Amino acid sequence: MTDTTKRGGPGRGQGRKPKSASGEAMKTRQVRMTDQQWEDLKLVTADAMRAWVTKQARKLRGDSGGDA
């Protein structure tokens, strides 16, 4: 076998991409939390957290859009 004949190996960009309910692509973000805050966060579902954050952001921006 020669070096130019490669089989297998890592596949880049494969798999299902994360999308929101509206179809918009989502990105993974990092957040700093204490261990207790992290344990509290795990009690809440991700969908509920996203909805709450969106609602709070709309209040701060003054948007009158529907609930997320």
N, CA, C and O atoms as a MOPAC input file, in Angstrom:
PM7 MOZYME 1SCF
protein

 N      0.82800 1    -1.17600 1     0.00000 1
 C      0.00000 1     0.00000 1     0.00000 1
 C      0.87400 1     1.24200 1     0.00000 1
 O      1.93300 1     1.25400 1     0.62900 1
 N      0.45400 1     2.27200 1    -0.68600 1
 C      1.24300 1     3.49600 1    -0.73500 1
 C      0.65700 1     4.53500 1     0.21500 1
 O     -0.45400 1     4.37900 1     0.72300 1
 N      1.42200 1     5.59000 1     0.44100 1
 C      0.96900 1     6.65200 1     1.34000 1
 C     -0.20300 1     7.44700 1     0.76100 1
 O     -0.97100 1     8.04000 1     1.51700 1
 N     -0.35100 1     7.46900 1    -0.55100 1
 C     -1.42700 1     8.24900 1    -1.16800 1
 C     -2.77700 1     7.55300 1    -1.04700 1
 O     -3.81400 1     8.18900 1    -1.22900 1
 N     -2.78000 1     6.27200 1    -0.74800 1
 C     -4.03200 1     5.54000 1    -0.60600 1
 C     -4.41800 1     5.48300 1     0.86900 1
 O     -3.93900 1     4.63600 1     1.62300 1
 N     -5.28400 1     6.39600 1     1.25500 1
 C     -5.71300 1     6.42100 1     2.65000 1
 C     -7.17000 1     5.98900 1     2.70900 1
 O     -7.98000 1     6.34800 1     1.85400 1
 N     -7.47800 1     5.22200 1     3.72200 1
 C     -8.84700 1     4.75800 1     3.90400 1
 C     -9.29500 1     5.11900 1     5.31000 1
 O     -8.50100 1     5.13100 1     6.25100 1
 N    -10.55300 1     5.40600 1     5.43000 1
 C    -11.07600 1     5.72200 1     6.75100 1
 C    -10.60300 1     7.08800 1     7.21000 1
 O    -10.41800 1     8.00300 1     6.40700 1
 N    -10.41600 1     7.20700 1     8.47900 1
 C     -9.94900 1     8.47300 1     9.02200 1
 C    -11.11600 1     9.35900 1     9.44400 1
 O    -12.27900 1     9.00900 1     9.24200 1
 N    -10.79600 1    10.49800 1    10.02600 1
 C    -11.84100 1    11.37900 1    10.54800 1
 C    -12.65200 1    12.03500 1     9.44000 1
 O    -12.11500 1    12.41200 1     8.39800 1
 N    -13.92600 1    12.16200 1     9.67600 1
 C    -14.80400 1    12.85600 1     8.74300 1
 C    -15.16600 1    14.21600 1     9.32300 1
 O    -15.74600 1    14.28600 1    10.40700 1
 N    -14.84400 1    15.27600 1     8.63700 1
 C    -15.08800 1    16.61800 1     9.15600 1
 C    -16.50000 1    17.07900 1     8.80600 1
 O    -16.98900 1    16.83900 1     7.70200 1
 N    -17.14200 1    17.73800 1     9.75200 1
 C    -18.43500 1    18.36100 1     9.49500 1
 C    -19.58200 1    17.39000 1     9.29300 1
 O    -20.59100 1    17.74300 1     8.68300 1
 N    -19.44400 1    16.18700 1     9.79000 1
 C    -20.50900 1    15.21800 1     9.58300 1
 C    -21.43100 1    15.19300 1    10.78000 1
 O    -21.06900 1    15.64400 1    11.86700 1
 N    -22.60700 1    14.67200 1    10.57900 1
 C    -23.56800 1    14.57200 1    11.66400 1
 C    -24.63100 1    15.64600 1    11.57300 1
 O    -24.53400 1    16.57500 1    10.77000 1
 N    -25.63200 1    15.50600 1    12.39600 1
 C    -26.74200 1    16.43800 1    12.40100 1
 C    -26.32400 1    17.75400 1    13.05000 1
 O    -25.74900 1    17.75500 1    14.13900 1
 N    -26.60600 1    18.86200 1    12.39300 1
 C    -26.26200 1    20.17200 1    12.91700 1
 C    -27.35200 1    20.63400 1    13.88200 1
 O    -28.53300 1    20.39700 1    13.62900 1
 N    -26.97400 1    21.29700 1    14.99900 1
 C    -27.97800 1    21.77500 1    15.95600 1
 C    -28.79700 1    22.91700 1    15.36300 1
 O    -28.23500 1    23.87400 1    14.83000 1
 N    -30.10900 1    22.82200 1    15.45300 1
 C    -30.99300 1    23.86800 1    14.93600 1
 C    -32.08300 1    24.14600 1    15.94800 1
 O    -32.46900 1    23.27400 1    16.72700 1
 N    -32.56700 1    25.36000 1    15.92400 1
 C    -33.67300 1    25.73200 1    16.80200 1
 C    -34.97700 1    25.31500 1    16.13200 1
 O    -34.97200 1    24.81700 1    15.00600 1
 N    -36.09100 1    25.52100 1    16.82700 1
 C    -37.39900 1    25.15900 1    16.27800 1
 C    -37.69000 1    25.95100 1    15.00900 1
 O    -38.40700 1    25.46500 1    14.13400 1
 N    -37.14500 1    27.16300 1    14.89300 1
 C    -37.37900 1    27.99400 1    13.70700 1
 C    -36.45400 1    27.61300 1    12.55600 1
 O    -36.59000 1    28.14900 1    11.45700 1
 N    -35.51400 1    26.69600 1    12.78900 1
 C    -34.61000 1    26.25400 1    11.74100 1
 C    -33.28500 1    27.01000 1    11.73400 1
 O    -32.40000 1    26.70200 1    10.93600 1
 N    -33.14200 1    27.99700 1    12.61600 1
 C    -31.91500 1    28.77400 1    12.67500 1
 C    -30.82400 1    27.95500 1    13.37000 1
 O    -31.07500 1    27.33300 1    14.40200 1
 N    -29.62200 1    27.95800 1    12.80600 1
 C    -28.51900 1    27.19400 1    13.38600 1
 C    -28.15400 1    27.75700 1    14.75600 1
 O    -28.15500 1    28.97200 1    14.95400 1
 N    -27.83800 1    26.85700 1    15.71500 1
 C    -27.47000 1    27.28200 1    17.05400 1
 C    -26.01600 1    26.92100 1    17.31100 1
 O    -25.48700 1    25.98500 1    16.71100 1
 N    -25.37800 1    27.65300 1    18.19200 1
 C    -23.98400 1    27.41400 1    18.54500 1
 C    -23.88900 1    27.04900 1    20.01600 1
 O    -24.70200 1    27.48800 1    20.83000 1
 N    -22.89500 1    26.24500 1    20.34900 1
 C    -22.61800 1    25.89500 1    21.73400 1
 C    -21.86100 1    27.05000 1    22.36400 1
 O    -20.93200 1    27.59300 1    21.76700 1
 N    -22.26100 1    27.42400 1    23.57500 1
 C    -21.60900 1    28.52700 1    24.27400 1
 C    -21.09000 1    28.04100 1    25.62200 1
 O    -21.60400 1    27.07400 1    26.18300 1
 N    -20.07700 1    28.71300 1    26.13200 1
 C    -19.55400 1    28.39500 1    27.45200 1
 C    -20.08200 1    29.41000 1    28.44300 1
 O    -20.28600 1    30.57800 1    28.11000 1
 N    -20.30000 1    28.95400 1    29.65700 1
 C    -20.74600 1    29.84000 1    30.72300 1
 C    -20.05000 1    29.42200 1    32.01000 1
 O    -19.86300 1    28.23100 1    32.26100 1
 N    -19.66900 1    30.39100 1    32.81900 1
 C    -19.00500 1    30.09000 1    34.08800 1
 C    -20.05300 1    30.01400 1    35.19400 1
 O    -20.88600 1    30.90900 1    35.34100 1
 N    -20.00000 1    28.94300 1    35.96000 1
 C    -20.93100 1    28.73600 1    37.06600 1
 C    -20.21900 1    28.01900 1    38.20100 1
 O    -19.24100 1    27.30100 1    37.99200 1
 N    -20.73100 1    28.22900 1    39.40100 1
 C    -20.23900 1    27.44900 1    40.53500 1
 C    -20.83300 1    26.04800 1    40.42700 1
 O    -21.74200 1    25.81300 1    39.63100 1
 N    -20.32000 1    25.12700 1    41.22300 1
 C    -20.86300 1    23.76800 1    41.20700 1
 C    -22.33800 1    23.76700 1    41.59800 1
 O    -23.13500 1    23.03500 1    41.01000 1
 N    -22.70400 1    24.58400 1    42.58800 1
 C    -24.10900 1    24.64700 1    43.01900 1
 C    -24.99500 1    25.22700 1    41.92000 1
 O    -26.10000 1    24.73300 1    41.69500 1
 N    -24.52600 1    26.26800 1    41.23600 1
 C    -25.30000 1    26.84700 1    40.13600 1
 C    -25.48800 1    25.82200 1    39.02000 1
 O    -26.56200 1    25.74600 1    38.42500 1
 N    -24.46000 1    25.04200 1    38.73500 1
 C    -24.55100 1    24.02300 1    37.69100 1
 C    -25.57400 1    22.95000 1    38.06600 1
 O    -26.36100 1    22.52100 1    37.22300 1
 N    -25.56500 1    22.51900 1    39.32200 1
 C    -26.53800 1    21.52400 1    39.79100 1
 C    -27.95600 1    22.08200 1    39.68100 1
 O    -28.87800 1    21.36500 1    39.29200 1
 N    -28.13100 1    23.36000 1    40.02200 1
 C    -29.44200 1    23.99600 1    39.88900 1
 C    -29.87200 1    24.05500 1    38.43000 1
 O    -31.03500 1    23.81500 1    38.10600 1
 N    -28.93000 1    24.37500 1    37.55600 1
 C    -29.24300 1    24.47100 1    36.12800 1
 C    -29.68200 1    23.12800 1    35.55700 1
 O    -30.56700 1    23.07000 1    34.70300 1
 N    -29.05900 1    22.04100 1    36.03400 1
 C    -29.41500 1    20.71500 1    35.52000 1
 C    -30.84400 1    20.32300 1    35.88600 1
 O    -31.41300 1    19.42500 1    35.26400 1
 N    -31.43400 1    20.98300 1    36.88700 1
 C    -32.82200 1    20.70200 1    37.25500 1
 C    -33.81900 1    21.30300 1    36.25800 1
 O    -34.97600 1    20.88600 1    36.19500 1
 N    -33.35900 1    22.27700 1    35.49000 1
 C    -34.21800 1    22.96800 1    34.52300 1
 C    -33.88800 1    22.43500 1    33.13100 1
 O    -32.71600 1    22.23200 1    32.81300 1
 N    -34.90100 1    22.20600 1    32.29700 1
 C    -34.64500 1    21.71100 1    30.94500 1
 C    -34.03400 1    22.81700 1    30.08900 1
 O    -34.23600 1    24.00300 1    30.35100 1
 N    -33.29500 1    22.42000 1    29.07400 1
 C    -32.65600 1    23.38400 1    28.17800 1
 C    -33.70100 1    24.23000 1    27.45300 1
 O    -33.51000 1    25.43500 1    27.29100 1
 N    -34.79200 1    23.62200 1    27.01700 1
 C    -35.83300 1    24.37400 1    26.30900 1
 C    -36.45400 1    25.43100 1    27.20900 1
 O    -36.70100 1    26.55600 1    26.77400 1
 N    -36.70600 1    25.07200 1    28.46600 1
 C    -37.27900 1    26.03900 1    29.40600 1
 C    -36.30500 1    27.18200 1    29.66000 1
 O    -36.71700 1    28.33800 1    29.76200 1
 N    -35.02900 1    26.87200 1    29.76100 1
 C    -34.02800 1    27.90900 1    29.99900 1
 C    -33.92400 1    28.85200 1    28.80200 1
 O    -33.86900 1    30.07000 1    28.97500 1
 N    -33.89700 1    28.30300 1    27.60100 1
 C    -33.82800 1    29.14900 1    26.40800 1
 C    -35.04400 1    30.05700 1    26.31200 1
 O    -34.91500 1    31.23400 1    25.97400 1
 N    -36.22600 1    29.51800 1    26.60800 1
 C    -37.45400 1    30.31200 1    26.54800 1
 C    -37.40700 1    31.45400 1    27.56800 1
 O    -37.80300 1    32.57800 1    27.26100 1
 N    -36.92500 1    31.16700 1    28.77700 1
 C    -36.85300 1    32.19100 1    29.81400 1
 C    -35.86300 1    33.28700 1    29.43300 1
 O    -36.15500 1    34.47200 1    29.59000 1
 N    -34.69600 1    32.89300 1    28.93300 1
 C    -33.68200 1    33.87200 1    28.54000 1
 C    -34.20700 1    34.75100 1    27.40400 1
 O    -34.00800 1    35.96600 1    27.41600 1
 N    -34.87200 1    34.14600 1    26.43200 1
 C    -35.43500 1    34.90500 1    25.31800 1
 C    -36.47700 1    35.90200 1    25.81000 1
 O    -36.50400 1    37.04900 1    25.36200 1
 N    -37.32700 1    35.47100 1    26.72100 1
 C    -38.36400 1    36.34400 1    27.27300 1
 C    -37.73800 1    37.52400 1    28.01700 1
 O    -38.17100 1    38.66400 1    27.84900 1
 N    -36.72700 1    37.25600 1    28.83300 1
 C    -36.05800 1    38.32000 1    29.57500 1
 C    -35.35600 1    39.29800 1    28.62900 1
 O    -35.39200 1    40.50800 1    28.85300 1
 N    -34.72400 1    38.78700 1    27.58400 1
 C    -34.03500 1    39.64700 1    26.62300 1
 C    -35.03400 1    40.53700 1    25.89100 1
 O    -34.75800 1    41.71400 1    25.65700 1
 N    -36.18600 1    39.99000 1    25.53000 1
 C    -37.21300 1    40.80900 1    24.86900 1
 C    -37.69800 1    41.93200 1    25.77600 1
 O    -37.93100 1    43.04900 1    25.31400 1
 N    -37.85000 1    41.64000 1    27.06600 1
 C    -38.24800 1    42.67700 1    28.02000 1
 C    -37.20500 1    43.79500 1    28.04600 1
 O    -37.54700 1    44.97600 1    28.00800 1
 N    -35.94100 1    43.41100 1    28.10900 1
 C    -34.86300 1    44.40600 1    28.17500 1
 C    -34.75700 1    45.21700 1    26.89800 1
 O    -34.47000 1    46.41300 1    26.94900 1
 N    -34.98500 1    44.58300 1    25.74400 1
 C    -34.93500 1    45.28700 1    24.47200 1
 C    -36.18300 1    46.09500 1    24.19800 1
 O    -36.16700 1    47.01800 1    23.38300 1
 N    -37.28100 1    45.74700 1    24.88600 1
 C    -38.54300 1    46.42900 1    24.63600 1
 C    -39.30600 1    45.83800 1    23.46500 1
 O    -40.22800 1    46.46500 1    22.94500 1
 N    -38.93100 1    44.63400 1    23.04500 1
 C    -39.64300 1    43.96100 1    21.94900 1
 C    -41.01100 1    43.52500 1    22.42900 1
 O    -41.19000 1    43.18300 1    23.59700 1
 N    -41.96500 1    43.53800 1    21.53200 1
 C    -43.30500 1    43.07300 1    21.87900 1
 C    -43.62400 1    41.77600 1    21.15300 1
 O    -44.79400 1    41.42200 1    21.00600 1
 N    -42.58700 1    41.05200 1    20.69200 1
 C    -42.79800 1    39.79600 1    19.99100 1
 C    -43.44600 1    38.74900 1    20.86700 1
 O    -43.46900 1    38.88700 1    22.09000 1
 N    -43.97800 1    37.69400 1    20.25100 1
 C    -44.64200 1    36.61600 1    20.99400 1
 C    -43.66600 1    35.85800 1    21.86000 1
 O    -42.45200 1    35.96400 1    21.68700 1
 N    -44.20300 1    35.09000 1    22.79600 1
 C    -43.35400 1    34.28100 1    23.67700 1
 C    -42.63100 1    33.21600 1    22.88500 1
 O    -43.16600 1    32.69600 1    21.90600 1
 N    -41.43800 1    32.89200 1    23.29300 1
 C    -40.64000 1    31.86800 1    22.61600 1
 C    -40.88200 1    30.53200 1    23.23400 1
 O    -40.30000 1    29.53700 1    22.80200 1

